[in-house]
Amino acid sequence: MKIVLLEHPRSITVERCNDIANTPLSSCLLTGYAGAVLAKEGHEVRIIEGYLDRLSWDSIHETIQTAKPDILGVHMVYHWKGDEELYRFLGELREEGLAPLIIAYGFYPTISHAQILDDCSSIDAVVVGEPEVPFASLARYQQGQGILRQIPGIAARSGSGDVVLIPQKPVADLDSIPFPLRTEALYRIGEVNILGSRGCYGRCTFCYINTFYGKGMPWRFRSPENIIAEIDAIIQERGARDFYFTDPNFFGPGQRGQERAMKIAELLKPRNILFGIEGRVNDIRDETIEALVEAGLRHILIGLESGRNEALQRMNKMTTVAENEEALRILRKHGIEPNVGFIMFEPDSTIEDLRTNFEFLKRNNLLKNLPVTANVLYHHQIILGGTDAYHELRNTGRLELSASSAYEGTAYFQNAAVAELAAIMREITNFLFSVMDGIWSGKTISPPGSHEKYQTVNQILVDVFEQSLSTLEQEGRLSNEAPALVLSQSREKISLLIGDNHEH
């Protein structure tokens, strides 16, 4: 049987350039894992990298026309707008008889499967959750075995048009899944992505990781030996030496998680590779980080999210400010300057929260690097479907849904002063990201003498935030003219410093 898996074209707009990733990094391997299982069962699998290869719809159409697939799987990624273009394309394929069975899968369709099936009649069904086992069942269905809406993990329309779904049981033994297929486009990224575990034992209100896998499903992991076998195969085949673990939580819970991480470090050390990971601050332990650094750890993302305990409790982070600061201390002790997640503006933020956050960032030297400063002084909480925050805000009437999709909502700030500062920082940072797009995307090289200019721009951001915050603390609001004046002056200064030598 012939199966095509499509990574559809998608775009990032200037307005969204500083928002959180619209899908977890671990989703980059969903297609590869589905394809690997199908290939193992003897099917002919072709992956079309419409996004990474920047393919046109016409080019994708031609490839599908040539491939003549029995099943077309579409990894749908939410990209901050409606999917009319994709739906129109799938409708054309259906009308031309080029895709007898069209299946959507991914984080976004898992959470919004009912809306997607309602919006696009050309999509026959949606995989809800992990794709490996449902896709294998879909292939058997297409060969004449079983009934579509009776396949576990498949959301499909009933005879009356309602959406029916039998939940699937996620794979218990991750070592039993074959290594994912990787395209040339994935290898061109530079770092080879590896998924060593699935899920997270955390329960943060803004995160939908566990909704995808199934709430109540424990954090699951591959054995260190299985991970190393995959890395060894990649080294032998491609000569790659740079890897990134896309696990939302590289460390498992408690001592068992630390011992597993130590074992991975022990096995990685003789292989002379570099790698990055993501983890929770309460899992950053001195001995474990030391071992991982000796094994090649060079990058880590940790979710600090706030410098105020009350805010951390609202987000159900199950961490403290003290743990945030201890994690920073340990990582820096071992030469790692972490990439940090930080939500400066949440729906219930107060001016006191912002002041405490700002002092936390200054105290911990997190306002000295322009990309980091731009991120932490602006970031507001994105409210996406499948999160506890989405459900709570919607149930209490505080969520305004996007015009293009009920998957995303906007919660207005409870505090008007917080909203004023958030709007100012959003405008300034979006302008900065537009100016710096070429540099920060790696398309162009910084001109000579840029470092000093970047430091000056960094200070502009810090000063605007602090001065506006101080005014709000003293007077409760900004004057009617202040926001426009601050924005125009800031943009002018940034343009004079770096605008002429950078891509817009």
C-alpha positions as CSV (number, residue, x, y, z in Angstrom):
1,M,0.0,0.0,0.0
2,K,1.2,3.5,-0.8
3,I,1.0,6.1,1.9
4,V,2.0,9.8,1.7
5,L,2.6,11.8,4.8
6,L,2.5,15.6,4.3
7,E,4.0,18.3,6.4
8,H,1.9,21.2,5.0
9,P,3.3,24.7,4.1
10,R,2.8,27.2,6.9
11,S,4.0,30.6,7.8
12,I,5.0,32.8,10.8
13,T,3.8,36.4,10.7
14,V,5.6,39.3,12.2
15,E,2.9,39.7,14.8
16,R,3.5,36.1,16.0
17,C,7.3,36.1,15.8
18,N,7.7,36.3,19.6
19,D,5.0,33.9,20.7
20,I,5.6,30.4,22.0
21,A,6.0,27.6,19.6
22,N,2.6,26.7,18.1
23,T,3.3,23.1,18.5
24,P,5.8,21.3,20.8
25,L,9.2,20.5,19.3
26,S,8.5,16.8,19.9
27,S,5.9,17.0,17.2
28,C,8.6,17.3,14.5
29,L,9.1,13.5,14.8
30,L,5.4,12.5,14.6
31,T,5.5,12.0,10.9
32,G,8.8,10.1,11.1
33,Y,7.4,7.7,13.7
34,A,4.2,7.1,11.9
35,G,6.1,6.4,8.7
36,A,8.5,4.1,10.4
37,V,5.7,1.9,11.7
38,L,4.0,1.8,8.3
39,A,7.3,1.0,6.6
40,K,8.0,-1.8,9.0
41,E,4.6,-3.4,8.1
42,G,5.6,-3.4,4.5
43,H,3.9,-0.3,3.2
44,E,5.5,2.2,0.7
45,V,5.9,5.5,2.6
46,R,6.7,8.9,1.2
47,I,7.1,12.0,3.3
48,I,6.6,15.5,1.7
49,E,8.3,18.3,3.5
50,G,6.1,21.1,2.3
51,Y,7.2,23.4,5.2
52,L,10.9,22.8,5.5
53,D,11.4,22.5,1.7
54,R,9.2,25.5,1.2
55,L,7.2,23.7,-1.5
56,S,4.3,25.3,-3.4
57,W,0.9,23.8,-3.4
58,D,1.3,23.1,-7.1
59,S,4.5,21.2,-6.4
60,I,2.9,19.2,-3.7
61,H,-0.1,18.4,-5.9
62,E,2.2,17.1,-8.6
63,T,4.1,14.9,-6.2
64,I,0.8,13.4,-4.8
65,Q,-0.5,12.9,-8.4
66,T,2.6,11.0,-9.2
67,A,2.7,9.0,-6.0
68,K,-1.0,7.9,-6.2
69,P,-1.3,7.2,-2.5
70,D,-4.0,4.9,-0.9
71,I,-3.8,7.1,2.2
72,L,-2.8,10.7,2.6
73,G,-1.8,11.7,6.1
74,V,-1.6,15.4,6.9
75,H,0.3,16.6,9.9
76,M,-1.7,19.7,10.8
77,V,0.1,22.4,12.7
78,Y,-1.7,25.4,14.0
79,H,-0.1,28.5,12.6
80,W,-2.1,31.3,14.0
81,K,-4.7,31.5,11.2
82,G,-7.4,29.5,9.6
83,D,-6.6,26.5,7.4
84,E,-8.8,27.5,4.4
85,E,-5.8,27.2,2.0
86,L,-5.1,23.6,3.2
87,Y,-8.8,22.7,3.2
88,R,-9.1,24.0,-0.3
89,F,-6.1,22.0,-1.5
90,L,-7.5,18.8,0.1
91,G,-10.8,19.4,-1.5
92,E,-9.1,19.6,-4.9
93,L,-7.3,16.3,-4.3
94,R,-10.6,14.6,-3.3
95,E,-12.4,16.0,-6.4
96,E,-9.6,14.7,-8.6
97,G,-9.6,11.3,-6.9
98,L,-6.0,11.6,-5.9
99,A,-6.5,10.8,-2.2
100,P,-9.1,8.1,-1.4
101,L,-8.5,8.4,2.4
102,I,-7.3,11.7,4.0
103,I,-6.3,11.6,7.6
104,A,-5.2,14.5,9.8
105,Y,-2.9,14.0,12.8
106,G,-0.8,16.0,15.3
107,F,-1.2,18.1,18.5
108,Y,-3.6,20.6,17.0
109,P,-6.0,18.1,15.4
110,T,-5.9,15.9,18.5
111,I,-7.4,18.7,20.5
112,S,-9.6,20.3,17.8
113,H,-10.7,17.1,16.0
114,A,-14.4,17.9,16.1
115,Q,-14.0,21.4,14.7
116,I,-11.6,20.2,11.9
117,L,-14.0,17.4,10.8
118,D,-16.8,20.0,10.8
119,D,-14.8,22.5,8.9
120,C,-13.3,20.2,6.2
121,S,-15.5,17.5,4.6
122,S,-12.5,16.2,2.7
123,I,-10.8,15.0,5.9
124,D,-12.1,11.5,6.5
125,A,-10.8,11.1,10.1
126,V,-8.4,12.5,12.6
127,V,-5.8,10.6,14.7
128,V,-6.3,11.6,18.3
129,G,-3.0,11.2,20.2
130,E,0.0,9.2,19.2
131,P,-0.1,8.3,15.5
132,E,1.8,4.9,15.3
133,V,-0.8,2.3,16.2
134,P,-3.8,4.2,14.6
135,F,-2.0,4.6,11.3
136,A,-1.2,0.9,11.2
137,S,-4.9,0.2,11.8
138,L,-5.9,2.7,9.1
139,A,-3.7,0.8,6.6
140,R,-5.4,-2.4,7.5
141,Y,-8.8,-0.7,7.2
142,Q,-7.9,0.6,3.7
143,Q,-7.1,-3.0,2.8
144,G,-10.7,-4.0,3.7
145,Q,-10.3,-4.8,7.4
146,G,-12.5,-3.3,10.1
147,I,-14.7,-0.2,10.3
148,L,-13.2,3.3,10.3
149,R,-15.1,4.7,13.3
150,Q,-14.3,1.6,15.4
151,I,-10.5,2.1,15.2
152,P,-9.2,3.2,18.6
153,G,-7.5,6.6,18.4
154,I,-9.5,7.7,15.4
155,A,-12.1,10.4,15.4
156,A,-14.6,10.0,12.5
157,R,-18.1,10.9,11.5
158,S,-20.9,8.6,12.4
159,G,-23.8,7.8,10.0
160,S,-25.7,10.7,11.5
161,G,-22.8,13.1,11.1
162,D,-21.7,13.2,14.8
163,V,-18.1,12.7,15.6
164,V,-17.3,9.4,17.4
165,L,-14.0,8.5,19.1
166,I,-12.8,5.4,20.9
167,P,-9.8,6.5,22.9
168,Q,-6.6,4.6,22.2
169,K,-4.2,3.2,24.8
170,P,-0.8,4.9,24.3
171,V,2.2,2.7,23.6
172,A,3.5,1.4,27.0
173,D,6.9,0.1,25.7
174,L,8.5,2.9,23.7
175,D,11.5,0.7,22.9
176,S,9.1,-1.4,20.8
177,I,8.6,1.5,18.3
178,P,11.0,1.6,15.3
179,F,13.3,4.6,15.0
180,P,11.6,7.4,13.1
181,L,12.2,8.0,9.4
182,R,14.1,11.2,8.8
183,T,14.1,13.3,5.6
184,E,17.0,15.2,4.2
185,A,15.1,18.4,5.2
186,L,15.2,17.3,8.9
187,Y,19.0,16.6,8.7
188,R,19.5,20.1,7.2
189,I,18.3,21.7,10.4
190,G,21.8,21.0,11.9
191,E,20.9,19.4,15.2
192,V,19.4,15.9,14.8
193,N,16.2,15.7,16.9
194,I,15.8,12.7,19.2
195,L,12.8,11.9,21.3
196,G,13.8,10.0,24.5
197,S,10.5,10.2,26.4
198,R,6.9,11.2,26.1
199,G,4.7,13.4,28.3
200,C,5.5,15.2,31.5
201,Y,4.8,14.6,35.1
202,G,4.1,18.3,35.5
203,R,0.6,19.8,35.3
204,C,1.2,23.4,34.2
205,T,-2.1,25.2,33.4
206,F,-0.7,26.6,30.1
207,C,0.5,23.3,28.7
208,Y,-1.3,20.8,26.5
209,I,1.4,18.1,26.3
210,N,-0.5,15.7,28.6
211,T,-3.8,16.4,26.9
212,F,-2.2,15.0,23.7
213,Y,-1.0,11.8,25.3
214,G,-4.1,11.5,27.5
215,K,-4.5,13.0,31.0
216,G,-3.5,10.5,33.7
217,M,-1.0,8.9,31.4
218,P,2.4,8.8,33.2
219,W,5.6,10.1,31.8
220,R,7.0,7.3,29.6
221,F,10.6,6.8,28.6
222,R,12.8,4.9,26.3
223,S,15.7,2.9,27.8
224,P,19.1,4.6,27.6
225,E,20.3,1.6,25.6
226,N,17.6,2.1,23.0
227,I,18.3,5.8,22.7
228,I,22.0,5.1,22.2
229,A,21.3,2.6,19.5
230,E,19.4,5.2,17.5
231,I,22.2,7.8,18.0
232,D,24.8,5.2,17.0
233,A,22.9,4.4,13.8
234,I,22.6,8.1,12.9
235,I,26.4,8.6,13.6
236,Q,27.2,5.7,11.4
237,E,24.9,6.7,8.6
238,R,25.3,10.4,8.6
239,G,28.3,11.2,10.6
240,A,26.2,13.6,12.7
241,R,27.6,14.8,16.1
242,D,25.0,17.4,17.1
243,F,21.7,16.3,18.7
244,Y,18.8,17.8,20.5
245,F,16.4,15.9,22.7
246,T,12.9,17.2,21.9
247,D,11.4,15.7,25.1
248,P,9.2,18.2,26.9
249,N,10.9,16.8,30.0
250,F,14.2,15.1,29.6
251,F,14.4,14.2,33.2
252,G,11.8,11.8,34.7
253,P,10.4,12.3,38.2
254,G,12.4,11.7,41.3
255,Q,15.5,9.7,41.9
256,R,14.6,7.2,39.2
257,G,14.6,10.0,36.7
258,Q,18.0,11.2,37.8
259,E,19.5,7.7,37.7
260,R,18.2,7.3,34.1
261,A,19.7,10.7,33.1
262,M,23.1,9.6,34.6
263,K,23.0,6.4,32.7
264,I,22.3,8.3,29.4
265,A,25.3,10.5,30.2
266,E,27.5,7.5,30.9
267,L,26.6,6.0,27.5
268,L,26.9,9.3,25.6
269,K,30.3,10.3,27.0
270,P,32.5,8.1,24.8
271,R,30.6,9.1,21.6
272,N,32.0,12.6,21.5
273,I,28.8,14.4,20.6
274,L,27.1,17.7,21.5
275,F,23.4,17.8,22.6
276,G,20.7,19.9,24.1
277,I,17.7,19.1,26.3
278,E,14.6,20.6,28.0
279,G,13.6,20.1,31.6
280,R,11.9,21.3,34.8
281,V,13.9,23.5,37.2
282,N,13.2,21.1,40.1
283,D,15.1,18.3,38.2
284,I,18.3,20.3,37.8
285,R,20.7,18.5,40.2
286,D,24.4,19.3,40.5
287,E,25.8,15.8,40.1
288,T,23.5,15.0,37.1
289,I,24.2,18.2,35.3
290,E,28.0,17.7,35.8
291,A,27.7,14.3,34.2
292,L,25.6,15.5,31.3
293,V,28.0,18.4,30.6
294,E,30.9,15.9,30.6
295,A,28.9,13.9,28.1
296,G,28.4,16.8,25.7
297,L,25.5,18.8,27.1
298,R,25.7,22.4,25.7
299,H,22.1,23.7,25.6
300,I,19.1,23.5,27.9
301,L,15.7,25.1,28.0
302,I,14.1,25.5,31.4
303,G,10.7,26.9,32.2
304,L,11.2,29.5,34.9
305,E,7.9,31.2,34.0
306,S,7.9,33.7,36.9
307,G,9.9,35.2,39.7
308,R,7.0,35.3,42.0
309,N,5.7,32.3,44.0
310,E,2.1,33.4,43.8
311,A,2.2,33.4,40.0
312,L,3.9,30.0,39.9
313,Q,1.1,28.7,42.1
314,R,-1.5,30.1,39.7
315,M,0.2,28.3,36.8
316,N,0.4,25.1,38.9
317,K,4.1,24.9,38.1
318,M,4.8,22.9,41.3
319,T,8.1,24.8,41.6
320,T,9.3,27.8,43.6
321,V,11.4,30.9,42.9
322,A,14.1,29.4,45.1
323,E,14.2,26.4,42.8
324,N,14.4,28.7,39.8
325,E,17.4,30.4,41.2
326,E,19.1,27.2,42.3
327,A,18.7,25.8,38.8
328,L,20.3,28.9,37.3
329,R,23.1,28.6,39.8
330,I,23.8,25.0,39.1
331,L,23.7,25.4,35.3
332,R,26.0,28.4,35.3
333,K,28.4,26.6,37.7
334,H,28.9,24.0,34.9
335,G,29.2,26.5,32.1
336,I,25.7,26.3,30.7
337,E,23.7,29.6,30.2
338,P,20.2,28.3,29.8
339,N,17.5,29.3,27.5
340,V,14.5,30.2,29.7
341,G,10.8,30.1,29.4
342,F,9.2,33.1,31.1
343,I,5.6,34.4,31.2
344,M,5.8,38.1,32.2
345,F,2.2,38.8,31.4
346,E,-0.5,36.4,32.4
347,P,-4.3,37.1,32.6
348,D,-4.2,37.6,36.4
349,S,-0.9,39.5,36.6
350,T,-0.8,42.5,38.9
351,I,1.6,45.4,38.8
352,E,3.2,43.9,41.9
353,D,3.8,40.7,39.9
354,L,5.5,42.6,37.2
355,R,7.8,44.5,39.6
356,T,8.7,41.2,41.3
357,N,9.4,39.5,38.0
358,F,11.5,42.5,36.8
359,E,13.6,42.4,40.0
360,F,14.0,38.7,39.7
361,L,15.3,39.0,36.1
362,K,17.8,41.7,37.1
363,R,19.0,39.8,40.1
364,N,19.6,36.7,38.1
365,N,21.4,38.4,35.2
366,L,18.6,37.6,32.7
367,L,18.4,41.1,31.1
368,K,21.9,41.4,29.5
369,N,21.4,39.5,26.2
370,L,19.1,41.1,23.6
371,P,17.2,38.0,22.4
372,V,16.6,36.9,26.0
373,T,15.6,40.4,27.2
374,A,13.2,40.9,24.3
375,N,11.5,37.6,25.1
376,V,11.2,37.8,28.9
377,L,10.1,41.5,29.0
378,Y,7.3,40.9,26.6
379,H,6.0,37.3,26.8
380,H,2.3,37.0,27.5
381,Q,0.5,33.8,28.2
382,I,-0.9,32.2,25.0
383,I,-4.2,30.4,25.7
384,L,-4.6,27.3,23.5
385,G,-7.1,24.5,23.5
386,G,-6.4,21.5,25.7
387,T,-4.9,23.5,28.5
388,D,-6.4,23.9,32.0
389,A,-6.1,27.7,31.6
390,Y,-8.2,27.6,28.4
391,H,-11.0,25.6,30.1
392,E,-11.0,27.7,33.2
393,L,-11.1,31.0,31.4
394,R,-13.7,29.9,29.0
395,N,-15.9,28.5,31.7
396,T,-15.7,31.8,33.6
397,G,-16.5,33.8,30.5
398,R,-13.1,35.4,30.3
399,L,-11.9,33.9,27.0
400,E,-12.5,35.5,23.6
401,L,-12.0,32.9,20.9
402,S,-10.0,33.6,17.7
403,A,-12.1,34.4,14.6
404,S,-10.3,31.7,12.7
405,S,-10.3,28.9,15.2
406,A,-11.7,28.0,18.6
407,Y,-8.3,26.4,19.3
408,E,-6.9,29.7,20.4
409,G,-8.3,32.3,22.8
410,T,-7.4,35.7,24.2
411,A,-8.0,36.5,27.9
412,Y,-8.1,40.1,28.7
413,F,-5.9,41.3,31.6
414,Q,-7.7,41.7,34.8
415,N,-5.5,44.7,35.6
416,A,-5.7,47.7,33.2
417,A,-2.2,48.9,34.1
418,V,-0.8,45.5,33.3
419,A,-2.6,45.6,29.9
420,E,-1.0,49.0,29.1
421,L,2.5,47.8,29.7
422,A,1.9,44.6,27.9
423,A,0.7,46.5,24.8
424,I,3.8,48.7,24.8
425,M,6.2,45.8,25.2
426,R,4.5,43.8,22.5
427,E,4.7,46.6,19.9
428,I,8.3,47.3,20.6
429,T,9.5,43.7,20.6
430,N,7.5,42.8,17.5
431,F,9.2,45.8,15.8
432,L,12.6,44.6,17.0
433,F,12.0,41.0,15.8
434,S,11.1,42.3,12.4
435,V,14.3,44.3,12.2
436,M,16.4,41.4,13.5
437,D,14.7,38.7,11.5
438,G,17.6,38.1,9.2
439,I,20.1,37.8,12.0
440,W,18.1,35.8,14.5
441,S,16.9,33.4,11.8
442,G,20.5,32.8,10.7
443,K,19.9,34.1,7.2
444,T,22.4,37.0,7.5
445,I,25.5,37.7,9.6
446,S,25.7,40.6,12.1
447,P,27.6,43.6,10.6
448,P,30.9,44.6,12.3
449,G,30.4,46.6,15.5
450,S,26.9,45.2,16.1
451,H,27.6,43.9,19.5
452,E,27.8,47.3,21.1
453,K,24.6,48.4,19.2
454,Y,22.8,45.4,20.4
455,Q,23.7,46.2,24.0
456,T,22.4,49.7,23.6
457,V,19.1,48.3,22.2
458,N,19.0,45.9,25.0
459,Q,19.2,48.8,27.5
460,I,16.4,50.7,25.6
461,L,14.1,47.7,26.2
462,V,15.0,47.6,29.9
463,D,14.6,51.3,30.4
464,V,11.2,51.4,28.6
465,F,9.9,48.6,30.8
466,E,11.3,50.0,34.0
467,Q,10.2,53.6,33.4
468,S,6.7,52.6,32.3
469,L,6.4,50.3,35.2
470,S,7.4,53.0,37.7
471,T,4.9,55.4,36.2
472,L,2.1,52.8,36.5
473,E,3.1,52.1,40.1
474,Q,3.0,55.8,41.0
475,E,0.0,57.0,39.0
476,G,-2.0,53.9,38.2
477,R,-2.0,54.6,34.4
478,L,-0.1,56.2,31.6
479,S,-1.1,59.5,30.1
480,N,-3.1,59.3,26.8
481,E,-0.1,60.4,24.8
482,A,2.6,58.3,26.6
483,P,2.2,54.9,24.8
484,A,2.4,56.4,21.3
485,L,5.3,58.6,22.3
486,V,7.2,55.7,23.9
487,L,6.7,53.5,20.9
488,S,7.7,56.1,18.3
489,Q,10.8,57.1,20.2
490,S,11.9,53.5,20.8
491,R,11.4,52.6,17.2
492,E,13.3,55.6,16.0
493,K,16.2,54.7,18.3
494,I,16.3,51.1,17.3
495,S,16.1,52.0,13.6
496,L,19.0,54.5,14.0
497,L,21.1,51.9,15.7
498,I,20.5,48.7,13.7
499,G,17.7,49.2,11.2
500,D,19.8,50.3,8.2
501,N,22.1,47.2,8.4
502,H,19.5,44.5,8.9
503,E,16.9,42.8,6.9
504,H,13.3,43.9,7.5
